[in-house]
Amino acid sequence: MRIAYIVESFPKLSETFILNQVTGLLDLGHDVDIFPSKSYLEERVHLEVSGYGLLSRTYYQPSMPTSRWAAKLKCIWLIIKNVGKIETISRMFSSNYPSDVKISLFFRMLPLMGKEAYDIVHCHFGPLGKIAVYAKSLDIIRGKLLLSFYGYDATRYNLDADYYASLIPYFDGFITISNYLKSKLTNLGFPEDKLITIPLGVNLEIYKHRTVPVRRSGRKLLTVARLVEKKGIYYGIMAFSKLLPSYPDLEYHIVGEGILFQRLKELTDELSLTGHVILHGAKNREEIKEFYAAADIFVMPSITASDGNSEGQGLVLQEAQAMGIPVVATRHNGIPEGILEGVTGLLVPERDIDALSDSIRNLIEDNELRETMGKKGRELVVAKFNNKKLVGSLAEYYESINSYVEENSKV
């Protein structure tokens, strides 16, 4: 199949799920093109980006000058340069949008123009559905439309049934990563018969069960997350501060970048946790594997953010469990669907610092429990979150959408 991925940004360190899907589909023999809304900005990338030659499959929109006149001049230059696509460009500029909006859309649509028809056009994150609908309405892109939701795009408080109402009729199917998100979308007016849940998967060849010494200290805690409000890192640090007096050699490693980096750094300084809480910044997958390999307990203290933004699944929990690490997380939205409570990890209420520190303490004190939960965690991921199997399910869903639409078009 020919598949187009419309995404916010690519490659992006924190969105390994996009990378997992693309490489998995390529392994199955499908052809995938990637169309990001944002240009490639990050210095670090995952090794698979070069290993699979993904940048050669990625089509970036031209940079748009911030000056209105400079944008217009560049637009004219690009039209002249792409005169072979003038029929499509003319249709776009004949729309009723204001001229500035049309110029912005032209920059966004240009990479999509002139491509052969796709079997599937898969948009990732709800708001990008508008891009696909606009492109298809002008015959810029052709293919069956699918839209995936991952968290904020289904949970923010400003979302209501009207937000996506105009998009729903144009799509042939909608994919969620947890039943929790599926219920949120149903409440937003999405037809249940067009919704399917396909969790995000873990590459089990990359995240192998680690070989560990018989006895580990239990003193190394790890969180891998973007440093934003919904990840609840503040609560993880506060729970750690309650534990440190009992375990002076305790360490808390936090891997990830985000807008709260400096505030969290200041918090660790204020609590005199420097040297015990280490903010490592962004890392690629190979580097993160080393952190997993050294960790005793994985902590994910996610919360519902002030704007309603929340987790859809929390793929890092499955990565940690795949590596044989017991987890402590919050009973937050889609997270319980990826843990066997009391078997592979422990769940606590959101924002409950005492419950979080008590659960971590239980694992620190019980070597056997950590080891047993770690083994069960690996078993859970192998059974339910194997990326190869889940990408296979995704490909089968693509095929079913193609078959269904083609059969109905004959009626």
C-alpha positions as CSV (number, residue, x, y, z in Angstrom):
1,M,0.0,0.0,0.0
2,R,1.0,3.6,-0.5
3,I,0.5,5.5,2.8
4,A,0.8,9.2,3.6
5,Y,1.5,10.2,7.2
6,I,0.5,13.8,8.1
7,V,2.2,14.7,11.3
8,E,3.0,17.7,13.5
9,S,6.8,17.3,13.4
10,F,9.2,14.7,12.3
11,P,11.6,13.3,13.4
12,K,10.7,14.1,17.0
13,L,12.5,12.4,20.0
14,S,9.4,12.3,22.1
15,E,7.2,10.7,19.4
16,T,8.8,7.3,19.1
17,F,5.3,5.9,18.3
18,I,5.3,7.6,14.9
19,L,8.7,6.2,14.3
20,N,7.6,2.7,15.4
21,Q,4.6,2.7,13.1
22,V,6.5,4.0,10.0
23,T,9.4,1.5,10.4
24,G,7.0,-1.3,11.1
25,L,5.0,-0.5,8.0
26,L,8.2,-0.3,5.9
27,D,9.3,-3.7,7.3
28,L,5.9,-5.1,6.0
29,G,6.7,-3.9,2.5
30,H,4.5,-0.8,2.5
31,D,5.5,2.6,1.0
32,V,5.2,5.5,3.5
33,D,5.7,9.2,2.8
34,I,5.8,11.7,5.7
35,F,4.4,15.2,5.6
36,P,5.2,17.3,8.8
37,S,3.6,20.6,9.7
38,K,6.9,21.7,11.3
39,S,10.4,21.5,10.0
40,Y,13.1,19.3,11.5
41,L,14.6,21.2,14.4
42,E,16.0,18.8,17.0
43,E,19.8,18.1,17.1
44,R,19.4,14.5,18.3
45,V,17.4,11.9,16.3
46,H,16.8,8.2,16.8
47,L,19.1,5.9,14.9
48,E,16.3,4.4,12.8
49,V,15.8,7.8,11.1
50,S,19.1,7.3,9.2
51,G,18.9,3.5,9.3
52,Y,15.7,3.5,7.3
53,G,16.5,6.6,5.2
54,L,13.4,8.3,6.6
55,L,14.4,11.9,5.7
56,S,14.3,10.9,2.1
57,R,10.6,10.0,2.6
58,T,9.9,13.2,4.5
59,Y,8.5,16.3,2.6
60,Y,8.8,19.6,4.5
61,Q,6.9,22.7,3.7
62,P,9.0,25.7,2.6
63,S,9.8,28.1,5.4
64,M,7.4,31.0,5.5
65,P,8.8,34.5,6.2
66,T,7.3,36.3,9.1
67,S,7.0,39.5,7.1
68,R,3.8,39.7,5.1
69,W,5.4,41.2,2.0
70,A,8.3,38.8,2.2
71,A,5.8,35.9,2.4
72,K,3.9,37.2,-0.7
73,L,7.1,37.6,-2.7
74,K,8.3,34.1,-1.7
75,C,4.8,32.7,-2.6
76,I,5.1,34.3,-6.1
77,W,8.5,32.8,-6.5
78,L,7.3,29.3,-5.4
79,I,4.3,29.5,-7.8
80,I,6.7,30.3,-10.7
81,K,9.0,27.5,-9.6
82,N,6.0,25.1,-9.5
83,V,4.2,26.3,-12.6
84,G,3.6,22.7,-13.6
85,K,1.1,22.5,-10.7
86,I,-0.6,25.7,-11.7
87,E,-4.1,24.1,-12.1
88,T,-4.0,22.9,-8.5
89,I,-2.6,26.2,-7.2
90,S,-5.3,28.1,-9.0
91,R,-8.0,26.1,-7.4
92,M,-6.5,26.8,-4.0
93,F,-6.2,30.5,-4.5
94,S,-9.8,30.8,-5.9
95,S,-11.1,29.8,-2.4
96,N,-12.9,32.4,-0.2
97,Y,-10.2,32.5,2.5
98,P,-8.4,35.8,3.2
99,S,-5.2,36.3,1.1
100,D,-2.9,35.8,4.1
101,V,-4.6,32.5,5.0
102,K,-4.4,31.3,1.4
103,I,-0.7,32.1,1.3
104,S,-0.2,30.1,4.6
105,L,-2.2,27.2,3.3
106,F,-0.2,27.3,0.0
107,F,3.1,26.8,1.9
108,R,1.5,23.9,3.8
109,M,-0.1,22.3,0.8
110,L,2.9,22.6,-1.6
111,P,4.7,19.4,-0.4
112,L,1.4,17.4,-1.0
113,M,0.9,18.6,-4.6
114,G,1.8,16.4,-7.5
115,K,2.0,13.1,-5.5
116,E,0.5,9.9,-6.8
117,A,-2.7,8.7,-5.2
118,Y,-2.3,7.1,-1.8
119,D,-4.3,4.1,-0.5
120,I,-4.4,5.6,3.0
121,V,-3.8,9.2,4.2
122,H,-3.3,8.8,8.0
123,C,-3.4,12.0,10.0
124,H,-1.8,12.0,13.5
125,F,-3.4,14.2,16.2
126,G,-6.9,15.5,15.8
127,P,-6.3,19.1,14.7
128,L,-4.3,18.0,11.6
129,G,-7.4,16.4,10.3
130,K,-8.3,19.9,8.9
131,I,-5.1,19.8,6.7
132,A,-6.2,16.5,5.1
133,V,-9.8,17.5,4.5
134,Y,-8.7,20.8,2.9
135,A,-6.1,19.0,0.7
136,K,-8.6,16.3,-0.4
137,S,-11.4,18.8,-1.1
138,L,-9.1,20.5,-3.6
139,D,-8.0,17.1,-5.0
140,I,-4.4,17.9,-3.8
141,I,-4.2,14.5,-2.1
142,R,-6.1,11.4,-2.9
143,G,-6.7,8.4,-0.6
144,K,-8.9,7.1,2.2
145,L,-8.7,9.4,5.3
146,L,-7.9,8.1,8.8
147,L,-7.4,10.2,11.9
148,S,-5.5,9.1,15.1
149,F,-5.9,10.6,18.6
150,Y,-3.2,10.5,21.3
151,G,-4.2,12.6,24.3
152,Y,-4.6,16.4,24.3
153,D,-6.5,16.2,21.1
154,A,-9.4,14.4,22.9
155,T,-9.1,15.6,26.5
156,R,-8.7,19.3,26.6
157,Y,-11.5,21.2,28.4
158,N,-12.1,23.5,25.4
159,L,-13.2,20.6,23.2
160,D,-16.9,20.0,22.6
161,A,-19.0,18.2,20.0
162,D,-18.7,21.2,17.6
163,Y,-14.9,21.2,17.5
164,Y,-14.6,18.2,15.3
165,A,-18.1,18.1,13.9
166,S,-17.2,19.4,10.4
167,L,-14.3,16.9,10.1
168,I,-16.1,13.7,11.0
169,P,-18.0,13.1,7.7
170,Y,-14.8,13.3,5.6
171,F,-13.0,10.5,7.4
172,D,-13.3,6.8,6.8
173,G,-12.1,5.8,10.3
174,F,-10.7,7.0,13.6
175,I,-8.0,5.3,15.7
176,T,-7.5,5.7,19.4
177,I,-4.7,4.2,21.6
178,S,-6.8,3.4,24.6
179,N,-10.4,2.7,25.5
180,Y,-10.3,5.7,27.7
181,L,-9.7,8.0,24.7
182,K,-12.3,6.1,22.7
183,S,-14.9,6.9,25.3
184,K,-13.9,10.6,25.2
185,L,-14.3,10.7,21.4
186,T,-17.6,9.0,21.6
187,N,-18.7,11.8,24.0
188,L,-17.4,14.3,21.4
189,G,-19.8,12.9,18.8
190,F,-17.6,10.5,16.9
191,P,-19.6,7.5,15.5
192,E,-18.7,4.4,17.5
193,D,-18.8,2.2,14.4
194,K,-15.9,4.2,12.9
195,L,-13.7,4.1,16.1
196,I,-11.1,1.4,16.7
197,T,-8.6,1.1,19.5
198,I,-5.0,0.1,18.5
199,P,-2.5,0.7,21.4
200,L,1.0,2.0,20.7
201,G,3.6,-0.8,20.6
202,V,7.1,-1.4,21.8
203,N,9.9,-2.8,19.6
204,L,10.8,-5.9,21.5
205,E,14.1,-6.3,19.6
206,I,15.2,-2.9,20.9
207,Y,13.7,-3.1,24.4
208,K,15.0,-6.5,25.5
209,H,14.6,-7.8,29.0
210,R,17.8,-6.7,30.7
211,T,20.3,-9.0,32.3
212,V,20.5,-7.9,36.0
213,P,22.6,-8.9,38.9
214,V,20.8,-11.1,41.5
215,R,20.7,-8.3,44.0
216,R,20.1,-4.6,43.0
217,S,20.1,-1.7,45.3
218,G,16.6,-0.5,44.4
219,R,17.9,3.0,44.8
220,K,17.7,4.3,41.2
221,L,14.4,5.8,40.1
222,L,13.7,6.9,36.5
223,T,11.2,9.0,34.7
224,V,11.3,9.5,30.9
225,A,8.9,12.3,29.8
226,R,8.5,15.6,28.2
227,L,8.7,18.2,31.0
228,V,5.2,19.6,30.7
229,E,2.4,20.0,33.3
230,K,0.5,16.7,32.5
231,K,3.6,14.6,33.2
232,G,3.4,15.5,36.9
233,I,7.2,15.6,37.4
234,Y,6.7,18.1,40.3
235,Y,4.9,15.3,42.3
236,G,7.6,12.8,41.5
237,I,10.3,15.2,42.9
238,M,8.2,16.0,46.0
239,A,7.7,12.2,46.6
240,F,11.4,11.7,46.2
241,S,12.2,14.4,48.8
242,K,10.1,12.5,51.3
243,L,12.1,9.3,50.7
244,L,15.6,10.8,50.7
245,P,16.1,11.0,54.5
246,S,15.5,7.3,54.7
247,Y,17.7,6.4,51.7
248,P,20.6,8.8,51.5
249,D,22.0,7.1,48.4
250,L,18.6,7.3,46.5
251,E,18.8,8.8,42.9
252,Y,16.1,10.1,40.7
253,H,17.0,10.4,37.0
254,I,14.6,12.5,34.8
255,V,15.1,12.2,31.1
256,G,13.4,14.7,28.8
257,E,13.1,18.3,27.7
258,G,10.3,20.8,27.9
259,I,9.1,24.2,29.0
260,L,9.3,23.2,32.7
261,F,12.9,22.3,32.7
262,Q,14.2,25.4,34.4
263,R,11.4,25.5,37.0
264,L,12.0,21.9,37.9
265,K,15.8,22.6,38.2
266,E,15.0,25.5,40.6
267,L,12.7,23.2,42.6
268,T,15.5,20.6,43.1
269,D,17.8,23.4,44.2
270,E,15.3,24.8,46.6
271,L,14.8,21.3,48.2
272,S,18.6,20.7,48.3
273,L,18.2,17.7,46.0
274,T,21.0,18.7,43.7
275,G,23.1,15.6,43.0
276,H,20.2,13.3,43.9
277,V,17.7,14.5,41.3
278,I,19.3,14.7,37.9
279,L,17.7,16.4,34.9
280,H,19.4,14.9,31.9
281,G,17.5,16.7,29.1
282,A,16.5,15.1,25.8
283,K,18.1,11.8,24.8
284,N,17.7,9.5,21.8
285,R,16.4,5.9,22.0
286,E,19.9,4.3,22.4
287,E,20.8,6.7,25.2
288,I,17.4,6.1,26.9
289,K,17.9,2.4,26.8
290,E,21.0,2.8,29.0
291,F,18.9,4.7,31.6
292,Y,16.3,1.9,31.5
293,A,19.0,-0.7,31.9
294,A,20.3,1.0,35.1
295,A,17.0,1.8,36.7
296,D,15.3,-0.1,39.5
297,I,11.9,1.6,39.6
298,F,10.1,3.6,36.9
299,V,8.0,6.5,38.0
300,M,5.2,8.1,36.0
301,P,3.3,10.6,38.2
302,S,1.0,11.9,35.4
303,I,-1.9,14.3,36.2
304,T,-4.7,16.0,34.4
305,A,-3.3,19.4,33.4
306,S,-5.1,22.7,34.1
307,D,-6.4,22.8,30.5
308,G,-7.6,19.2,30.7
309,N,-4.7,17.8,28.7
310,S,-4.0,14.2,29.8
311,E,-2.3,11.0,28.8
312,G,-3.7,8.7,26.2
313,Q,-1.5,5.6,27.0
314,G,1.9,6.5,28.3
315,L,4.1,4.4,26.0
316,V,7.2,4.8,28.2
317,L,5.4,2.6,30.8
318,Q,5.4,-0.2,28.3
319,E,9.0,0.4,27.4
320,A,10.0,0.3,31.0
321,Q,8.0,-2.9,31.6
322,A,9.6,-4.4,28.4
323,M,13.0,-3.9,30.1
324,G,11.8,-5.7,33.2
325,I,11.4,-2.6,35.4
326,P,8.5,-2.4,37.9
327,V,6.5,0.8,37.6
328,V,4.7,3.2,39.9
329,A,2.2,5.4,38.1
330,T,-1.0,7.4,38.7
331,R,-4.5,6.1,38.2
332,H,-4.8,8.5,35.3
333,N,-7.0,8.1,32.3
334,G,-5.5,5.6,29.8
335,I,-2.5,4.5,32.1
336,P,-4.3,1.7,33.9
337,E,-4.9,-0.1,30.6
338,G,-1.2,-0.5,30.2
339,I,-0.4,-1.9,33.7
340,L,-1.6,-4.9,35.7
341,E,-2.1,-3.2,39.0
342,G,-0.4,-5.1,41.8
343,V,1.2,-7.5,39.3
344,T,3.5,-5.4,37.0
345,G,3.3,-2.1,38.9
346,L,1.5,0.0,41.5
347,L,-1.1,2.8,40.8
348,V,-1.8,5.8,43.1
349,P,-4.2,8.7,42.9
350,E,-3.1,11.8,40.9
351,R,-1.3,14.5,42.9
352,D,-1.1,12.3,46.0
353,I,2.6,12.7,47.1
354,D,2.2,10.5,50.2
355,A,0.7,7.6,48.2
356,L,3.4,8.0,45.5
357,S,6.3,8.0,48.0
358,D,4.7,5.0,50.0
359,S,4.4,2.9,46.8
360,I,8.0,3.7,45.8
361,R,9.1,2.8,49.3
362,N,7.4,-0.5,49.1
363,L,9.4,-1.4,46.0
364,I,12.6,-0.1,47.4
365,E,12.2,-2.3,50.4
366,D,11.2,-5.5,48.6
367,N,13.8,-6.9,46.2
368,E,11.6,-10.0,45.4
369,L,8.6,-7.9,44.6
370,R,10.6,-5.7,42.2
371,E,12.0,-8.8,40.4
372,T,8.6,-10.5,40.2
373,M,6.9,-7.4,38.9
374,G,9.7,-6.8,36.4
375,K,9.2,-10.3,34.9
376,K,5.5,-10.0,34.8
377,G,5.8,-6.6,33.1
378,R,7.9,-8.0,30.3
379,E,5.3,-10.8,29.8
380,L,2.5,-8.2,29.7
381,V,4.3,-6.2,27.0
382,V,5.1,-9.2,24.9
383,A,1.4,-10.3,25.0
384,K,-0.3,-6.9,24.5
385,F,2.1,-4.3,23.2
386,N,4.4,-6.0,20.7
387,N,4.9,-3.3,18.0
388,K,5.3,-5.9,15.2
389,K,1.9,-7.4,16.0
390,L,0.2,-4.0,16.5
391,V,1.6,-2.5,13.3
392,G,0.3,-5.7,11.6
393,S,-3.1,-4.9,13.1
394,L,-2.8,-1.3,11.8
395,A,-2.0,-2.6,8.3
396,E,-5.0,-5.0,8.4
397,Y,-7.2,-2.1,9.4
398,Y,-5.9,-0.1,6.5
399,E,-6.7,-3.0,4.2
400,S,-10.2,-3.3,5.7
401,I,-10.8,0.5,5.1
402,N,-9.7,0.1,1.5
403,S,-12.0,-2.9,1.0
404,Y,-15.0,-1.3,2.7
405,V,-14.8,1.9,0.8
406,E,-14.2,0.2,-2.6
407,E,-17.1,-2.2,-2.0
408,N,-19.5,0.6,-1.1
409,S,-18.4,2.7,-4.0
410,K,-19.7,-0.1,-6.3
411,V,-23.2,-0.1,-4.7
